[in-house]
């Protein structure tokens, strides 16, 4: 049996949702030393102040702004106090902020001042009208999972970090091969001689993994893709696995040089021959705010140059 809600009841639910999700304190994080980003940030400060929001500008971002009317805060303080964070820049800026803000469950929206903009979908020329809709409750929330990576040496943890897009095991030198084994939930999968391995989330499947020949995973999939980097055999192919699996990479002690694990191409962890790398799902989730007309496939068509409808 299907029950239809009356319009009055539906509006009441929408109003209650808006009250519960009202963004009173807003953090601003921007692409540094970028004229377009600085222009958008100054405009956003004026816009948010008029809406009565408390504005927290990330300290490094604030240094390039010649304006006032806001507080400066660290990224951690924005995570602790903000209801919403607005990232002005490209996907790289979004990734850097997201790794921290996801730990605090802060909703994030991006204003695109970069190149592709898979994660920053607000048009800087139309940000006021799009943010008006978001502040009025006309938006959708999309949650993306993160990865957590730990490096072990002789059974003891050496370093750890998180990634939104991908974790990559690679050589410190260009075009150098390595040997390693791959396990899923302690089940041996394969050994490989290659330049490394990309372990990507659905979010990262349109980034470095895509350049390496990996598949595109839609954001709703609870899956990971493992993409070999220039393997020394034609039979090595990308594989899609359950995101709840634990991926273990055992680096052969026969490797003669030091290796690296990078997270979203920003954070580099040192790996020595014989080390083990453990990759699993991070319990934190990134909450992305989109305008209500957002459609993932529209983004793919626009960014990747796919064909439009025939009729």
N, C-alpha and C positions, 0 to 999 in steps of 0.2 A: 504494500500500500504506500502511495506517495502523498505526502502532505505539502501543500503550497503555502508559504508564508505570505501574509498580507503585506502591502507596501509599507504601512505604518510600522509594522513589526520589523521589517527589513531595514528601514531607515533608522530605527532605534538601535538595532544591532550595529549598524555602520557607525552611528554616533558614539556608541559605547566603545567600539574598537578604536575610533579616532582619539577618544579621551584617554584610553589606556596607552596608546602609542604616541602620544604627543611629544614632539621633539622640543624640549625647552633649552637644553644645553647642547650646543653644536661645536664640534671640533673641526678645524680646518688644517689640512695637510697639503702642501703644494710642491710642485716641481721647482726646484731651486734654480736661480739664475736663468729663468725663462720669462721673457717679457709677456708673452700671452698668458701664462699661468699667473703671473703677478697681477696683471690687469683683471683677470677673473676673480682672484682672491680679494682685491680691493672692492670690486663690485659686490662680491658675496658678503663682505663685512657690512656694507651699507644695507644690503637686502635683509640680512639676518637681524641686524640691529632694529630695522623698521618693524620687523615681525615680533620684536620683543624678546629675542633669544639671547641667552648668554653665549658669547662667542669666545672660544678658546683656540688660539692659533699656535700650532707647533713651533717651538722656539727657533729651530733652524729656518723654517719657512718665514717667520716673522722678521728675520734680520734684513731681508731684501725688500720689505714693504715700507714705504714712506707714508704711513698713515697711522691713525690711532683709533681708540674706541673699542679695544679688545684686550683680553688677557693673553699672556703667553704661557704655554704649558709644555711639558715634555709629552712624548707620545704615550708614555705610561700613565701620566696624569689625565690625558684625554680619555684613555681607556677606563680609568676609574670614575670619571665624572660626566662624560658626554652621553647623551641619549642617541646621538647621530654623529657620524663623522663624514665629512665631505672631502674627497681626495681630488685635487686638481692636478692633472698631468696625464701620464700614459699608464699602461698596464704595469710597468715596472714600479711606478710610484704606488699604485694600488697594492701590489704584492708586498712591498716593504711595509706598508701600514697594516695590511690585512693580517700578516703573521703575528703582529702584536695585538691588534684590536679584537681578533677572534677569541683570544684568551679571556677577554672581558665581555664577550657577547654584545659588542656595540654594533649597531646597524651601520652599514657603510654604503655610500653612493658616490659615483665617480663622475667628474666633469672632464670630458676628453680634451686634453691639451697635448696629446701624444701623437703617435702614428696610427696604429691599427685600432686600439680602443675596444678590445673584446670585453673588458671589465668596466670601462668608463664610458657609459652610454649617454650621458647628458650632454647635449649640444651647448657649447659655451655661448653661442649667439642667442640661444633660447632658454637659458638656464632659469630665468625668473618664472616663466610660465610653467615649465616642467616642475620646478620645485614648489610652486604654488599648489599644484595638484598633489604632490607628495605630502606637503604639510597639511593639506585638507583631507588626507586619508585615502586619496585615489592613487594607490600604488600596489605593487606586489613584492613579496619578500621571497627570495630564493636562497636556500642554504647550500653551501658548498663545503665538502669536507677537506681537511688538510692531512698532510703526512707528517709523521714524526720519524726521525732517523737517529740512530745511535751507533757509534763506532766503538768496538770492543777490541782490546789487546790483552792476550793471555787471560781472558775471562773477566777483565775489569774494564768498565766504561771509561773512555777517554774524552769523548765529546758528544754533544747531541744538539739538535736544532729541529726546526719545522719548515715545511714547504707547502705552498698553495698549489703551485704548478707541477713541479717535478723534483725528484732527487736523482742526481746523476753521478755514477761512478766513472771517473775518467783519469787519464794520465796527466801528469803535470807538464808534459812536453807534447808538442803537436805531432800527430801521426806516429805514435808509439803504441804498440800492442801490449796487452796484459792478459793474464790468465786468471780465471775465477770460476767458482761454482755458484749455481743458483738453487736455492731451496724454497719451497712453499710449505709453510706449516711443518717444517722439518722433513718434508719429503723432497728427495733429490729430484731436480727437474733436468738440468743439463750443466755441462761445463762448457767454457767458451774461451777462445782466443780472439780478442777484438780490441777496439779502441775504448770500449766501455759499455755501459748499459744505462738506459733512461727508464726510470720508473715514474710514470705520469698519472695524475688524477684526470678526471674528465675536464676539469678547468684547464689543466696543462696540455690536454690533447691537441689543442689548436696552437700550441707554442712550439718549443724546441722539439718535442716529440713528433709533431707534424712534419717539421723539416727533416727529421731523421727517417721518415717513411712510416710513421705510426698512424693508426686509425683515429678518426675523430669519434669521441665518446660524448653523447649528449649529457648535459649536466645532471639529469635525474638518475643516471646509472650509478649503481653502487659497485664500481669496478675500477681496476687499474690496468694500465697497459705497460708491458715490459718490451722495450724497443732496443735491440742490439745496435751498437754503433760500429759500422764498418767491420762486420764479422769476417773471420777467415774461412768461411764456408758458405756456399750459396743456399744451404738448407736452413740457415738461421733466419727466423722470421719473427715479427712482433707477435706477442701473445696477450690476450685479455684475460684477466683473472679476477676473482672475487676481491673486493676492496677490504674485506674483513680478514683476509689472509695475512700472515706474517711473512714478509719476504726477507730471506737471509742470503747475503752474498759473502762467500768465503774467498778471500783473496789468496791466491797461491803464494806460498813462501818462496817459490822459484822466481818471482818477479824481482828484478834487480833495482828498480827505481821506486821512489815514493810516489804514491797515487793521491787522488783527492776525491772527496765527495762534495758536490755543490748543491745548494738548495736554492731553487729559483734563480740561479746564476748570480746570486748576490753573496751568499754565505759559503765559505769554503772550509771544510774540515779535512785535516791531514789523515791520510791512511798509509800504513806501512805494510810491506809484504807479510802475509800471515794474519792480518786483521780480519775481523768479521763486522759486517754492516747489517744492522737490523732495521727494517723499514716496515712501519705499520700505520694504521689509521690513527690520527690524533683525535682525542676526545673533543677538542674544541671545533666549532663550526663557524665559518664565515657567513654572516647574514648580509646579503646584497639587496639593496633597495633599487627597484626598477620602476619607471613610469608604467602605468597600467597597460599601455599599448605595446610594451616590450615583447618581442618574439625572438627566440634564440635563432630560428632559421632565417629570419630577416637579417640578423647580424651576420650569419655565415655567408648569405648571398652577397651582402654589401662588402664585407671585408675580404672575401676570397674570390669575388668576381664571378660567382655562379650565375647561370642563366636565369632569366625571369620567366614568368608564365608565358606559354605560347599564345594563349587566347584569353 
